[in-house]
C-alpha cells in the first residue's frame, strides 16, 4: 500500500522517540496499532459487503438471463408445434391420444 522501507521506518521511530520520549512512546505505539487494526477491520468489512453486493447482482443477472432463455425456448417450442399453444400445460387432449 505505502512504499515505506526500513530506513524510513527507522527515521519515524527515532523522531517519535525524540518527540514523545521513552515513557509515552509505548502507549502511542499501542494506540497507533489499535487504529491500524480498526482501519483494517473496517476495510475488510467494506470489501466483504461490496463482494456480497456484486455476487447478488451477478446472481440476479444470471436469473434474468435464465428466465429469458426459458421464455425464448418456450416460444420456439410453441412455433414448432402449434398444439402446444392450445394446451400450455402439456396435458394431452382425449382426441390426441393414440
C-alpha positions as protocol buffer text, in pm:
chain_id: "A"
residue {
  index: 1
  type: UNK
  ca { x: 0 y: 0 z: 0 }
}
residue {
  index: 2
  type: UNK
  ca { x: 258 y: 256 z: 113 }
}
residue {
  index: 3
  type: UNK
  ca { x: 607 y: 223 z: -23 }
}
residue {
  index: 4
  type: UNK
  ca { x: 789 y: 262 z: 309 }
}
residue {
  index: 5
  type: UNK
  ca { x: 1123 y: 94 z: 356 }
}
residue {
  index: 6
  type: UNK
  ca { x: 1312 y: 0 z: 668 }
}
residue {
  index: 7
  type: UNK
  ca { x: 1517 y: 320 z: 669 }
}
residue {
  index: 8
  type: UNK
  ca { x: 1203 y: 537 z: 663 }
}
residue {
  index: 9
  type: UNK
  ca { x: 1052 y: 336 z: 949 }
}
residue {
  index: 10
  type: UNK
  ca { x: 1371 y: 380 z: 1148 }
}
residue {
  index: 11
  type: UNK
  ca { x: 1365 y: 758 z: 1096 }
}
residue {
  index: 12
  type: UNK
  ca { x: 996 y: 773 z: 1202 }
}
residue {
  index: 13
  type: UNK
  ca { x: 1073 y: 566 z: 1514 }
}
residue {
  index: 14
  type: UNK
  ca { x: 1365 y: 792 z: 1610 }
}
residue {
  index: 15
  type: UNK
  ca { x: 1159 y: 1108 z: 1560 }
}
residue {
  index: 16
  type: UNK
  ca { x: 875 y: 957 z: 1766 }
}
residue {
  index: 17
  type: UNK
  ca { x: 1119 y: 865 z: 2041 }
}
residue {
  index: 18
  type: UNK
  ca { x: 1259 y: 1219 z: 2046 }
}
residue {
  index: 19
  type: UNK
  ca { x: 917 y: 1388 z: 2036 }
}
residue {
  index: 20
  type: UNK
  ca { x: 725 y: 1160 z: 2272 }
}
residue {
  index: 21
  type: UNK
  ca { x: 1003 y: 1039 z: 2494 }
}
residue {
  index: 22
  type: UNK
  ca { x: 1064 y: 689 z: 2620 }
}
residue {
  index: 23
  type: UNK
  ca { x: 778 y: 692 z: 2873 }
}
residue {
  index: 24
  type: UNK
  ca { x: 497 y: 786 z: 2629 }
}
residue {
  index: 25
  type: UNK
  ca { x: 625 y: 600 z: 2321 }
}
residue {
  index: 26
  type: UNK
  ca { x: 489 y: 252 z: 2414 }
}
residue {
  index: 27
  type: UNK
  ca { x: 143 y: 395 z: 2480 }
}
residue {
  index: 28
  type: UNK
  ca { x: 150 y: 584 z: 2148 }
}
residue {
  index: 29
  type: UNK
  ca { x: 263 y: 268 z: 1965 }
}
residue {
  index: 30
  type: UNK
  ca { x: -26 y: 68 z: 2118 }
}
residue {
  index: 31
  type: UNK
  ca { x: -271 y: 341 z: 2020 }
}
residue {
  index: 32
  type: UNK
  ca { x: -133 y: 351 z: 1665 }
}
residue {
  index: 33
  type: UNK
  ca { x: -161 y: -27 z: 1644 }
}
residue {
  index: 34
  type: UNK
  ca { x: -522 y: -9 z: 1764 }
}
residue {
  index: 35
  type: UNK
  ca { x: -611 y: 245 z: 1498 }
}
residue {
  index: 36
  type: UNK
  ca { x: -439 y: 42 z: 1227 }
}
residue {
  index: 37
  type: UNK
  ca { x: -632 y: -272 z: 1334 }
}
residue {
  index: 38
  type: UNK
  ca { x: -959 y: -78 z: 1333 }
}
residue {
  index: 39
  type: UNK
  ca { x: -887 y: 65 z: 989 }
}
residue {
  index: 40
  type: UNK
  ca { x: -804 y: -281 z: 852 }
}
residue {
  index: 41
  type: UNK
  ca { x: -1119 y: -430 z: 1006 }
}
residue {
  index: 42
  type: UNK
  ca { x: -1330 y: -153 z: 855 }
}
residue {
  index: 43
  type: UNK
  ca { x: -1164 y: -202 z: 516 }
}
residue {
  index: 44
  type: UNK
  ca { x: -1229 y: -577 z: 525 }
}
residue {
  index: 45
  type: UNK
  ca { x: -1589 y: -514 z: 627 }
}
residue {
  index: 46
  type: UNK
  ca { x: -1647 y: -275 z: 336 }
}
residue {
  index: 47
  type: UNK
  ca { x: -1471 y: -511 z: 97 }
}
residue {
  index: 48
  type: UNK
  ca { x: -1684 y: -808 z: 209 }
}
residue {
  index: 49
  type: UNK
  ca { x: -2003 y: -603 z: 173 }
}
residue {
  index: 50
  type: UNK
  ca { x: -1908 y: -495 z: -179 }
}
residue {
  index: 51
  type: UNK
  ca { x: -1828 y: -854 z: -275 }
}
residue {
  index: 52
  type: UNK
  ca { x: -2169 y: -968 z: -140 }
}
residue {
  index: 53
  type: UNK
  ca { x: -2343 y: -693 z: -337 }
}
residue {
  index: 54
  type: UNK
  ca { x: -2158 y: -786 z: -654 }
}
residue {
  index: 55
  type: UNK
  ca { x: -2239 y: -1154 z: -603 }
}
residue {
  index: 56
  type: UNK
  ca { x: -2607 y: -1066 z: -553 }
}
residue {
  index: 57
  type: UNK
  ca { x: -2613 y: -855 z: -868 }
}
residue {
  index: 58
  type: UNK
  ca { x: -2442 y: -1134 z: -1062 }
}
residue {
  index: 59
  type: UNK
  ca { x: -2699 y: -1386 z: -936 }
}
residue {
  index: 60
  type: UNK
  ca { x: -2988 y: -1158 z: -1032 }
}
residue {
  index: 61
  type: UNK
  ca { x: -2841 y: -1104 z: -1378 }
}
residue {
  index: 62
  type: UNK
  ca { x: -2795 y: -1478 z: -1420 }
}
residue {
  index: 63
  type: UNK
  ca { x: -3157 y: -1540 z: -1316 }
}
residue {
  index: 64
  type: UNK
  ca { x: -3283 y: -1280 z: -1563 }
}
residue {
  index: 65
  type: UNK
  ca { x: -3080 y: -1440 z: -1843 }
}
residue {
  index: 66
  type: UNK
  ca { x: -3212 y: -1785 z: -1747 }
}
residue {
  index: 67
  type: UNK
  ca { x: -3572 y: -1663 z: -1750 }
}
residue {
  index: 68
  type: UNK
  ca { x: -3518 y: -1501 z: -2089 }
}
residue {
  index: 69
  type: UNK
  ca { x: -3369 y: -1820 z: -2233 }
}
residue {
  index: 70
  type: UNK
  ca { x: -3658 y: -2022 z: -2093 }
}
residue {
  index: 71
  type: UNK
  ca { x: -3909 y: -1779 z: -2243 }
}
residue {
  index: 72
  type: UNK
  ca { x: -3737 y: -1798 z: -2583 }
}
residue {
  index: 73
  type: UNK
  ca { x: -3726 y: -2178 z: -2566 }
}
residue {
  index: 74
  type: UNK
  ca { x: -4100 y: -2182 z: -2489 }
}
residue {
  index: 75
  type: UNK
  ca { x: -4170 y: -1954 z: -2783 }
}
residue {
  index: 76
  type: UNK
  ca { x: -3958 y: -2172 z: -3013 }
}
residue {
  index: 77
  type: UNK
  ca { x: -4142 y: -2480 z: -2891 }
}
residue {
  index: 78
  type: UNK
  ca { x: -4480 y: -2318 z: -2950 }
}
residue {
  index: 79
  type: UNK
  ca { x: -4376 y: -2217 z: -3301 }
}
residue {
  index: 80
  type: UNK
  ca { x: -4253 y: -2568 z: -3375 }
}
residue {
  index: 81
  type: UNK
  ca { x: -4576 y: -2737 z: -3259 }
}
residue {
  index: 82
  type: UNK
  ca { x: -4891 y: -2519 z: -3269 }
}
residue {
  index: 83
  type: UNK
  ca { x: -5077 y: -2768 z: -3049 }
}
residue {
  index: 84
  type: UNK
  ca { x: -4863 y: -2656 z: -2754 }
}
residue {
  index: 85
  type: UNK
  ca { x: -5007 y: -2306 z: -2785 }
}
residue {
  index: 86
  type: UNK
  ca { x: -5356 y: -2454 z: -2749 }
}
residue {
  index: 87
  type: UNK
  ca { x: -5261 y: -2654 z: -2439 }
}
residue {
  index: 88
  type: UNK
  ca { x: -4984 y: -2473 z: -2244 }
}
residue {
  index: 89
  type: UNK
  ca { x: -4998 y: -2721 z: -1952 }
}
residue {
  index: 90
  type: UNK
  ca { x: -4891 y: -3004 z: -2179 }
}
residue {
  index: 91
  type: UNK
  ca { x: -5187 y: -3222 z: -2094 }
}
residue {
  index: 92
  type: UNK
  ca { x: -5292 y: -3443 z: -2381 }
}
residue {
  index: 93
  type: UNK
  ca { x: -5645 y: -3395 z: -2510 }
}
residue {
  index: 94
  type: UNK
  ca { x: -5855 y: -3712 z: -2546 }
}
residue {
  index: 95
  type: UNK
  ca { x: -5854 y: -3692 z: -2928 }
}
residue {
  index: 96
  type: UNK
  ca { x: -5469 y: -3661 z: -2939 }
}
residue {
  index: 97
  type: UNK
  ca { x: -5404 y: -3993 z: -2764 }
}
residue {
  index: 98
  type: UNK
  ca { x: -5315 y: -4272 z: -2997 }
}
